[in-house]
Amino acid sequence: MSGLVVDIVDLPRATGSVKNLQIRTPAPADLGTEVIGVPEGSDLALDVTLTSMDDGVLAQADADLHVHGECVRCLRDLDEDRSVRIDELYLFPEVIEAQRAEGDEEAEDLLAVGETTLDLEPALRDALVPTLPFQPLCRPDCPGLCPDCGKRLEDLPADHHHEVLDPRWSALAGLLETETGQEGEQDAPTSGGGTGLMAKRRSAPPARTDTEALVYRWGPSIDAQLLDLALTHRSYAHENGGLPTNERLEFLGDSVLGIIVTEYLYRTHPEVPEGQLAKMRAATVSEPALAAVARDLGLGEFIKLGKGEALSGGRDKDSILSDTVEALIGATYLTHGLEETRTVVTRLVSRFLDSARTRGAGLDWKTSLQELTAVHQLGNPTYEVTGTGPDHQRVFTASAIVDGQVLGQGTGSSKKVAEHDAAEAAYAAILAARGDGGLNLPGVNEALRADLLTGQTSQKS
């Protein structure tokens, strides 16, 4: 259970009743935006006051936290400590149900008081995200990166420049081997047939411009300007004078994708409850799923990236690929409307829709493990995580501890992935030893069997 879930059993429902508490807990995942936020596992400190109201519980808190991100121009790490104020009214379930019955479209977005608990995480997220900079900068006049070598301009001398290569040899610059033994110099033929020194530049190929090939794979045509915008990553925009980026189209496409997938799952699985439908949708529109769609399309080679981002492997990053897919969905919607876009989306994510029931279950093994330990009265699982390797290639190993014993281990490139795999391994261990206790969680055991059959389950301990 998250450390931001507080017990309200001892808070009387009588209006005006107050409970004060202090919380010190590791930060959960995804507390922020794509470019800046609170690192998972970092320290959170909250001074909380809960007040009973007529229609719910008023949560007020001052949260002290650490924010980490990177400058969008030069990619320098940004770190700061800050405080956030929470003022959020959690409504009693019957109040929300009454508003829903009256047709209030915003009822679904209201925060609800739990039976015995209150989850402060969504309130903290809602209070924090608007305070974060949309485009974080290390300083307002940051000059950014050199477009040729990708190094920070402020770290380079004022006269920094790159030799303009003879066009006859520039295409061969990345193929010639260094003969001088010094980085940055290599031999190249001269016009007289001898050899001379030619600067060796680390470069990445530009984005493909034959976008008609991409559109053919995508399906319907897309307005040319919208297509160009959908393929423009912010790193390219910043290096080229602050051009518009694909982020607004991504925002639109995310919503369009959500409604298409939600309606499909609703109509296709009438017997599945709301909570499981939410997991199935999350699995279908997840970053790895959309990145897989992008790779099927060969999308990465068409994305316009800044030189620094391209050199760091940006064309194959899940986050960039999935965001660009959403931007293309948004562009298709603006060009053709919902029905044509529905046809495209359904075709592209069909394999994820077909396996949504088991993928949805496998998306949240930590929750499934917690439910299983509860039914067997084993207490809440905890996780111990260690990391090895350099910062840019960090590998984390997590142990899932249940009732004082390590029942599962997992590894991954993030703490979240490692804990997820450890939770799955622990779930399998308890299931084998004790059964599911009558839980019959929809899709969970099927997801576990699917992982076992494909050899993806972590080795059980």
N, C-alpha and C positions, 0 to 999 in steps of 0.2 A: 504494500500500500504506500502511495506517495506520502512524503512527509508534509505535504501541503493539505492533506485531508485531516480535518480536525474533528474531534469528538464533541458532539453537542448534547449528549445524553443529560448532562448536568446543567444545561441552560433551560430554565423554565420558559414555557411558552407565553407566560403572562407578559403583556406589553410593557416595555421598559426594563425587563430583566437584562442583566449585563454579565458577560463573561470576558475576562482579560486573560491573555496568554502570550507567551513568547515562543517563537518557533526558530529552531536552528536546524537546517536540513540541506542536503545536496540539491542542486538545481536539476529539474527534469530536463528532458530533451526538448528541442524545438522551441525554446523560450526566446523568441526574437524573430528576425527576418533572415533572408538568405545570406545577406552580407554582414550583418552585425547582430549580436545577441549575447545571452548569458551562456557561457560554456557549460555543457552538461557535467554535473558532478561538482561544480564550484559551490562555494558557500553562499547560502541564502539566510538572511536574518530578518525576521518579521516580528513587530510588536502589534498584536492584534486585539481589537475590541469587537465583540459580537453583541448586538443589541436586538432583543425580540421586538418585532413590530406586529401590527395588526395582520398584515398579509405575508409576513416572512421574517427573515433575519437580515439585519443590516451589518455587513462586514466592513470594518474600517481598519486599515493597517498601514504602517510605514515599513517599507521593505528596503533593506540595504543589500546591494548586489554588485557583482563585477560584470562589466560588459566588454566583450572582445569582438573585434572585426578587422577589416582591412580597408585601407584607403582605395577608393575605386580608381584612382589615377595611377598611383605608384605601387599599390599592393603592399604598402608597409603595414605592419601590425598596429592596431589601435587598441588600447586598453584604458579603461577608466572605471572608477568606483562611483556609483550613483545611488540616489534614493528615489523611490517611487511611492506615490500615495495611492492607496486603494480605497474607493468608496463604492460599494456594490451591494444592491439589494437582492438577496436570494429569496425567491417566492416559494410559498408552500405549494406542493403539487396540486392541491385542489384549486388553488387560485389560477395556476397556469392552465389547468384543464378547463376551468370556466371561461377563460379568455379564448382558448382554442375552440370551445363550443360556440362562442359568439363570432367566430370567423376571423379572429385577430391573426393576421399573417405573421406577425412578429412573435407570436407565442412560442414558436419552435426555438427561437434564439435566446429565450429568457433562461437565467440560471435558477436551478431548483434546489430547495433544501432537501437533503437526503433524509432517510428514515432516522438515522442516528449520527450522521456525519455531514460535514460541509467541505466541499473541495474548493480551495482557494486558488488552484492553479489557473483556471480560465479567467478569473478576475485579475490575477497578477499579469497574465499575458495581455489582457485587454488594456490594462493600465500602462504597461511597459512599452508595447509596440509603437503607439503613437508618439512616444517621446524619442524614439530612435531616429537618427538621420536617414533619409531615403537614399542619399548618396554620401556616405561617410568620407571625409577628407582628413588627412593628417594636418593640413592647414589650408586656408582658403586659396592661397596662390600656389599650391603644389604643382610643379611643372610636369609631373607624370613620368612616363618611361620614354626612353629613346625608341623611336619607331623602328630603328634598324637593328639594334642589338638587344633591346628589352631591358637595359640597365636603367636605374633611377637617374634622371637627369641632374638632380641636386647633388648626387655623389660624383658627378663627372666634371672635368674642367670646362670652363666657359667656351673654349675653342674645340670642344669635342665634335668630331665629325667622322664620316666614313668615306673612304675612297670610292669614287664612282668608277666602276669597272668598265673596261672596254666591252661594249655589248656583245662582241664576238665571243667573249670568255665568261661573261657573267652567269650564263646558264650552266657552266661547268664548275662554278665556285664550290658547290657542295660535294662535288665528286672527286676533286683533286686531293691527294694526300699531302700532308705537311712534310716538307723535306728539310726545312730549316731547323726543326726541333723546337721552335718557339710558337706558342699559341698566338693566333692572329696573323701569322705570315705563312705563305706557301708559294711554291714556284708555279709560274704560269708562263706559257709561251709569249714572246714578244713579237712585234710585227716583223722583226728581222730574223726570226727563226731561232733565237737564243732563248734564255730564260730570264725572267725578272720576278720581282716580288709582287704578289697580289694579296690584298687583305682577305683573310678568311673570316667570313661572317656566318654566324649561326642564324639560320633562317628557316622559316616554315613555309610550305606552299600556300599561296592565297586561296581564297574560297573559289570554288568552281562557279563560273558565270553562265553555264549552259543550263539554266534553271528549268528549261522545258523538259529535261530528263527527269528532274525531281517531280514536276507537275504530272508527268505521265505516270509515275509510280504512285503519286498521291491519289489521282482520280480526276476530279473536276478541276476546271481552270480556276485561277485565283487572280483577282485584279493585280496588275503588275506592280503598282505602288505598294499595295498591301503585302504582296509577296516579298518585295525587297525589304520592307519594314520588319516583317516576321522573321527574316533571316539576319537581322542586324543586332548583334549582341552588344551590351553596354560597353564592353572593353574596346570594341571597334569604334563605337560612337565617340567615346572620350578621346581616342587618339586622332580623331578626324574632326575636331572642332565642335564637339558637343552635338552630334546628329541625334535625331529621335531614335529611340531604342524600341525593341520589341516587347517591352515590359507591359505596356497597356494592352496590347493584343494578347499577351500571355494571361493577363488578368481576366480578360473577356473569355478567352478559350477555356480557362479553368472552369468557369461557371457553366459554359455551354456543355463541356465534357461531363460535368457533374450531373446536369439535368438529364442528359441522354442516357448515361449509364444507370442513374437512379431509376428512371422510368423503365428501362429494360429489365433490371433486376426485380422491380416491384411487380411487373406483369408476368415475368417468367417464374418467379418463386413465391406464389401466393401464400404458401404455408410457413414461410420463414419470418420470424419476429423482427421487429425494428432494429434491435441491437445487432443481430447477425447480419441484417442487410447493410448496416453501416460498415461492418468489417469487410463485407464482400465488395462494397463500392470502393473502400479505401484500398483494397488489394488491386482492384482493376485500374484505378487511376493513380497508383503509386508511382514514385519516381523510377524505380527499377523497371516497372512494366512499360511506362512511356518511353524510357530509354531504349528498351528492347524494340519497340515499334520504330523508333528513330533509326536504329541500326539496320532493321529490315529494309528501310527506305534508302539507306546510305546517306542519311541526312547530314551527318557531321561535316562532310566535305563541301557542303553548300553554305554553311554558316559563316558569316563574316565576323571574324574575331580580331581583337587587337593582337599585335605581334607577340607581346608577352604571354597572353592567354594561349595563343596558338602554340608557342614554343613549349608551354607546360602541359601539353596534351589535352587542351580544352575541347578539341573536336570529338573526344571520346569520353568526356565527363558526363556521368548520368544526369547531373543537375542541369547542365547546359542543353543536353539533348532533350530531356523531358520538357524543359521550359519552351524550347523551340517548337516541339510538337504542339503544345498548348497554343502558342502564338499562331501556328498554321491553322489550327482549328478555329481560332478567333477570326483570322483572315477569311477562311472559307465561309463562316457564318455571315460576315459582313458582305461577302460577294454573292452568296446564293440563298441565305436564310437557313432556318432550322432543319427542314426536311432533307435537303441535299447534304447538309453537314452530318445529320444523323446516319445517313447511308455510309458516308466515309468513315465516321468514328466506329460504327458497328463492325464494318469490315476490318479495320485496322486492329481493333482490340478484341476480335472475336474469340481468339484462343484464351484470353484472360477472362472473358465473360463466361466461357464454357467451364472454366475451372475455378470460378469465383468462390464457390462454396468452400472448397478445400483451401484455396489461397487465402480467403478471408480468415479462416480459422488459424492458419499458420502465420498470419500477420501479427498476431498478438499472443505469443506463447506465454509471456509473463502473466497476463491476465488469466489465461487458461490454467497455468500452474497454480496461481493463487486460489482459484476456485476449487481446484482438486485438493490442495493442502487443507483448505477450509473444511471440505466435506469429510476428510479423514482426521480432522482435528490435530494437524501437525504444526499449526502456527503459520505465520506469514513467512514466505521465503525471503532470504537476503542474498546479496550478491557481493562478492569480492572481486575486484578488477585490478589487473596489473598491466603495464604497457612496456614494450621494448622497441628499440629501433629509433632512428632519427625522426624528427618531427614530421617530415614530409612522407615518411614511410612507416608510420607508427603501427604496430600490431598489438592488439589488446587480447588478453586472456581473462575470461570471467568464470567464476565458480558459483554455481547455484547451491545455496546451503539451506537445507530443510531439516528442522528438528535437530540441529547441531551437526548434521552430516552433509558432506559434499556429494550431491546426487547427480550433478551434471556439470560439464564444462563446455565452453565454446570459445572460439577465436574469431576475430574480425578486424576490419580497419577502423572501427569505432567502438566505443564502449557499448553503444546501443545494440549493435549487431552481435557483439560477443555475448552480452547478457541474453539476447533473444535466443541464440543457439544453446546457451547453457540452460535456459528455462525449458526449451524443447527436450533436451536430453534428460533433465530432471523429471519432466512430465512423463516421459517414456519409462523411466525407472520406477516411478510410483505406480503407473498404470500396470506394469508387469508384475509388481509385487503385491498390489492391493486392489487393483481394478479401479473403475471410474466412480465407484460409490453411488451409482444410480444417477450421475449428473447427466449423462447422454448429451453432452454439449454438441450442438449442430456442427457437423463438418470437422470437428477437432480430431477425432480418431482417424477419419479418412485422410486428413492432411498429414498426420503422423505416418500412416501407412505409405502414402505417396512419397514422402521424404525417405523412408526406409528403402523403398523399391528403387529410388534413384540414387541411393548412396549419399544423401546429403545430410543425414542426421549425424550430429557430433557423436563421437565415441562415448558411450555411457561409462560412468565411473561407479 
